[in-house]
Amino acid sequence: MEFRAEKDSIGVKNVPENVYYGVQSLRAAENFRITGLFIHPEIINSLAYIKKASAMTNSEIGVLDKRIAYAIIKACDEILEGKLHGEFIVDPIQGGAGTSLNMNANEVIANRAIEILGGEKGDYSIVHPNDHVNYGQSTNDVIPTAGKMTSLKLLNNLERELNRLYDAFCEKAEEFDHVIKMGRTQMQDAVPIRLGQEFRAYSVAVKRDIKRIQKVKVEMKELNMGGTAVGTGINADTDYLKKIVPNLSKICGMDLVQADDLIDATQNVDPFVSVSGAVKACAVTLSKIANDLRLMSSGPRTGFGEINLPAKQNGSSIMPGKVNPVIPEVVNQVAFNIIGNDVTITMAAEAGQLELNAFEPIIFYNLFQSIDTLAYAVDTFIDNCVKGITANEDRCRELVENSVGIITAICPHVGYAVASRIAKEAISTGESVRTLILRDGLLNDEELKTILDPVNLTQPGISGKNLLKKEQ
């Protein structure tokens, strides 16, 4: 392998001749062997947009040679086409507040720009990573901006998946609206509910999560770009400061704005905590729904057996025919991981000091993972579980009719004391509530039929003492 010698403030180091990264990227790759993973491709694209917008702006205001700006812009466009991503070699978790990642971008773009201008990689007299690619910038405004742009892109994908899930639950709510089943509180029989009502409630919960996601996206659109090192804008031209965010917004197609206070936006990363909180809340919602589906489908013969989940794969290496609720289970596990990520993000945000938070790399690593995995989990949840759910209507009705829970609907007609006596006897003898009510002549068969009608059992305003009068 041939090498080229590159020099930085630490000293001289040999870099493989054919690579586009440089000495600072290589040092970081050697120093931070942490996850063994690659940088998220979307933050690479975000950095390319930032460097492109900066070159355009600096050229526009006359502080960067147009020929150099052209080469930088062309190199950035190649990255946005998916090229050169393999040249980003730094670990997602790194010390230095993201300087390694910023320099990795600067070096890759500089070396490609050098080639475009006819030079050889490493000849930074043609295009310099710091003096040209990073002109008017700092890691401390570039990296937070890239993090917010990436979060926006990933949140857009998550929102699309959540809207699909909302629609799927709405369809099931309609399909199951006529299916009467037993509602349960604290895992005990409560009062009847329609299966469609349960799925309608799931759709409402998902819609609430969508609204939370939409709200935190607004915070991700506010950038500290132009603030450079600590938010004061040192080394940035005043015209650059005015134009960089509008130019960036234009080329990436996002509705981005510059923060009112660049120092605050550089010091504080609480907007990322807000995003993590919204993602966590959504994960909790979906995990609870997954729990419900596992319970309602349990059995199938010895459990609730109220619904059937699609059979996706064998469930055991030893028990023939066993099928497990693997899709809800993976949703649960994704939620557990997201909750842990949220703790990390919270602690990293709290640990910032004075003019900068140095822990954005771990924030981004965990946040991007949370958003991505939740979107992937929602995708498989919809297509491999929710859409294929069917109801066991006879089983649902059987559980209602054999449950003591229906005594609640009868209580207004016979009184609480009598209803309690009937409930206790039904539990101790195994007789149905209907049988005992008829035996004691408390209500006749027609009256019970009216009271225990599925609609009357599951909607307000048409039950209680006046129900029988209305029927008459």
N, C-alpha and C positions, 0 to 999 in steps of 0.2 A: 504494500500500500504506500502510495506517495503522500507526503505531508507538505503543508505550508506552515510557516512560522507566523503566529500572530501574537501581538503584544497588548497587554492591558496594564492597569495600575499594579497588578500583582506580579507581573513578569511576563516572560515569553513562554509560549506553549505551542506544541505542534498540533495542528488540526488536520484531519484527513483532507486531502487536496480537492476531492470531488464533492464535498458537502457544502451546503449553503449556510449552515449555522457557523458561528465563529467561536472565539476563545471564551467569551463570557457564558455562552450557552453550554459549552463543553464542561467548563468548571462547575456549573450548576448541576449538570447531569451527573457528574461524579460526586458532588457534595450531597445531593438529595435523592438517594436511592431509597425511596420510602414506599410507594405503592406499587411500583412496577407497571403503572398504567400510563397511558398517553393523555395529553391535554385534550379536553373536550373539543371536538371539531368546531362547534359553534362559537367558542370564545376565540379560536384562531380566526374565524371569519370576522368576528367583531373587531379584532385587532386590525385586520386588513382594512376594514371600513374606516377605522379611526386614522390609520396611517395614510390612507388614500385621501380622506377629507383634509387632513393636516397639510399634506403636500399641495393639494389644490388651493387651499386657503393661503398658505405661505407664498405660493406662486402668484396668486391673484393680487396679493398686497405688495408684491415686489421684493420679498426678503429671501426667496429661494429661486435659484436659477431654473428657468422654465424647462430646460433640457433635462436637468436632474429630476425635477418634479414629474416630468413625463415618464421617465424610467421607473420612478417609485410607484406611480399610479399604475403603470402596466404590470409591474411585479405584484402589486396588491390585487389587481384584477385576476391574475393567474391563480393566486391563492383562493380567491372567491370562486374560481372555477373548479376548485378541489385539488389543484396542484400544490406541491411543496409541503403538504400537511405532514408528511413523514419527516420533515426537517425540524419539526418542533419536538425537541428531545427532552425538555425539562419535565420533571415530575410535577403532577398537579399540586402536591403538598410540598412547599418550599419556604425556606426562610427568606427574609428580605422584602416582604410586603408586595411581592410580585415583580420585583426588578428583574429576576431571571427570565420570567416569561416575556416581559416587555423587551428585554435585550435579545431574546431569542427571535422575536418578531423583527426587531430592528436589523439584526444581522442577516437574517434570511432575506428580507426585502432589499437590504443594501447590496448583498452579493448577487442577487438576481438582477437588480438594477444595473450593477456594474457590467454584467454580461450583456444586457440589452444595449448598453452604450459602447460595447466592443471591448471591454476590459476583461481581466481575469479575476476570478474570485479572490478576495483578500486584499485587493488593491484599493484601500479605502481613501486614497487620494482622489478617486473618481466619485464615489458615493460613500459617505461615512455613516455608520449606524447611528451615532449620536448627533453629529453636526448637521446631518441632512434629514434622515428618516425620523429622528426624534426631535427635530427642531421645534421650539416653542412648546414642548411637552415635558411631562415628568411621569414616571411610573405612577405617581400618586394621583394623577388625574386620568391617565390612560387606563389603568387596571380597573378602578371602580366603574369607569364608563363601559369598559368591555364587559364587566360583570353584569351591569344593568341591562345592556343590550342583549346579552346572551340569555339572561333571565326572562326578558320579554319574549324572545323567540320561543323558548321552551314553554313558557306559560301559555302562549297562543296555542301551541299544540295540545297542552293539557286541557285548555278550555274547549277545544274542538271535541276531544274525547269525552269530556264531561257532558257536553251537549248531546252527544250520541247516547250516552248512558241515560240522561234525562228522558230522551225520546223512547228508549227501550223500556224504561219503567212505566212511562205513560201508556204505552201499548199494552203492557201486561196488566196494568190497572184496569184498562177497559176490558181486556179479555177475561179477567178474573172477577169482574164486578159482581157477578151473580153467585159466586162461591162463598157460602157461609162456613165459617170455621170458628174455633174457640180462640178467643183472645186470652193472653196470659200476662200476669204481672208477678214479678218475683218468681218466675218459673212455675207458678201455680195457676190453675184455671181461674179466669176472671169472668168476663162477659163475652158474648159472641161478637165477632167482627167479620167483615167480608174480606176475603183474600185480596180483592181489588183495592180495598181501602188501605191495606198494608203497603201494597206496591205504590199506591198514590202518595202515601207518606214518604216513601223512599224517594220518589221523584221530587217532592218538595224540598227534602233535605239536600239533594244534589243541586237543585236550583239555587239554594242558599249558598252552597259552596262555590258555585259559578260566580255569584255576585261578589263573594269575598275575593276571588281571584281577580275579577275585573277591577276591584277597588285597589288592590295592591299593585296592579300593573301601572296605575297612575304614578305611584311613587318611583317606579323603575324608569320612568321617562324623564326624571329630573336629574341632570348631570352636572358634575363639577368640572367638566372639560374646559380648559382655559385657565384653571386655577393653578396649574403646575404643582410646585412642591408642597405648599401648605395652604393653597387657596388664595394667595395674594397675587398670583399671576406673574411672578417674577420670570423674566426672560421671554415672556410672551408679548408680542406686539399688540397694541391696543385694538387695532383693526382685526387682528387674528382673534382676539378675545370676543369681539362682536360677531364674527362670521363663522367660527368653527362649528358651533352647534347647529345653526341653520344649514350649513353645508353638509354636515354629517347626517342630519335628519333627511335631507334631500336624497343623498346617494344610497342610503340604506332603506328608505321607504318607511321609516318609523317617525311618529310624531313626537320628537324629542325636544326638550326645553332646557335652557341653562338654569341652574339653581340660583335663587335670589341671593343666597349667601354662600359663596364658594368655599369659604373657610369651614363653615358648618358641614357642607357637603363633602369636604375632604376629611374632616375629623371623625364624623359619625357614620356608622353603617347600619343604623337601626332600620332603614327601609328593607334591608335584606332579612332582618328578624321578622318584619311584618310579612314578607313573602313566605318565609319558612313557617310562620304561624298559620297562615291561610292554607298552605299545603298540608300541614299537620292536621288541622281541623278537618279538612276534606278526607284525609287518610283515616282519621278516627271514625268519621261518618261511614265510610265504605267498609271499614273493618267490622263495625257493628252490624251493618246490613249482611255482610258475609257470614257473620255468626248466626244471624236469623235464618239464612238460607240453609246453613248446615244443620241447624236444629229442626227446621220444618221438613227437611228431606231425610232426617235420620231414620235409620232402620235398615232396609225399608219396611221390614215386617214387625220389628220389635221396638221401633221408635215412634216418632210422630207420624212419619209417612204421609204428610199432607201435600207435599209437592215432590216432583221428580226433577232432579238436575240432569243435564245431558251427561251421558257416560262418555268420558273422554279417554280413559286408559285403564289398564288393569290396576287394581288397588293393592295387590298383595303378591308376594313371591311364594306364599305357602297356602293361602286360602283361595281356592278356585271360585271364580265368579264375583269376588268382592270388588266393588267399585267405590272409590273414595271421592269426596268433594274437593278435588285437587285445585280447582280454580278459585273457589272461596278461600281455600287455605293459602294460596299464594298471595291473594289480596291481603289477608291477615299479616303475612310475613313482611310484605312491603310496608304495611302500616307500622309494624314494630320498628323496622329500620328507619323509617322517616321520623318517628318520634325520637329515636336516638340521635339522628342527625340534627334535629331541632335543638336538642340540648347542647350539642357541640357548637352550633351556630350562635346560640344565645351566649354561651360562655366566651366565644371568640369575639363577639361584638362588644361584650362588657370589658374585655381585656385591653381595648385600645387606650392609648395614653397621649395626652396633649394633642398635638396637631395631626396625628395619623393613627390609623389602626393597621398594625403590621400583619394581621392575621386573616386578611382577605383570602389568601389561597385556600385555607381550610374551610372558610365560609363557602367559597364557590364550589369546592370539591363536593361538599356535602349537599349544598343547595341544588346544584345541577343534578346530582344523583337522585335527590328526593323528587324533583319535578319530573325527570325522565322516567324513573321507575313507576311513579304513580300513573303517568300517562300510559305506559306499557301495561300496567296492571288493569287499568280501566278498559283498555282495548281488548284484552283477552277475557275480561269479566263480561263484557257485552257479547262478544261473538261466540265464546265458548261456554257461556253459562246462562246469562239472563235471557237471551233470545230463545233459548231452547227449553226453558222451564215449563213444565206442565203441572196441572193441578189434579190431585186425587179427590174428586168431588165427593164421592160416596164416603170415603174415609173421613173427610173433613166434617160432613154432616153427622156421621156416626159419633164422632168425638163430641160434637155439640150436644146431641140428643142424650148422650150418656153422661154428660158432665153435670155436676151440681151447679155450675156457674150460671145456668139459665134461671136459677131461683131468683137472681137479682131482678129479672124482668117481671117475675110473678109477685115479688115483694109488695109493690104498691096495691095489689088487689087482695092480698090475704093478710097483710101486716107483717112487721119485722119479726115478732116473736114466733108466729106460726111458720113463717118462711125459714127461720133458724131451726125449728124443730124438724121440718121436712128435710132440710139440708143435712142435718146430723144423721137422721135415719137413713137417708139415701147413701151417705158415706159408709155407715156401719153395716148396712144390709146388702148394698150393691144394687138395690132397686133404683129405677129411674125416677127422677123428680116428677115426670108426667104421670107415672103409674101411681105414685103416692098421692098426688093432688087429686086424681080421679077417684082413688079409693076412698079418700076422706070427704069427697063431695064438695071440695072447696071451689072448684071451677069445673065447667063441663068441657067436653071435647072441642066444641066449636070455639069457646072462649080461649082455650089453650092454643088452638090453631091460630087464632088472631094474634094473641100475645106473642107467640113464638114464630110468627112469620119473619123470614130473614130480614126484610126491609124494616119491619117494626123493631127488630132486635138491634139494628145497627145504625139507626138515624135518630137524631134528637127531634123533639117536638111532636112525635106521633106515638109516644108510648106513655106509660103511667096510668093514673086513675081514669083519665078521660078516654082512653083508647077504646074500651068496650062500648062506651056511650056513642062515640063517633061511628063505630061499626053498625050500631043499632039504628 
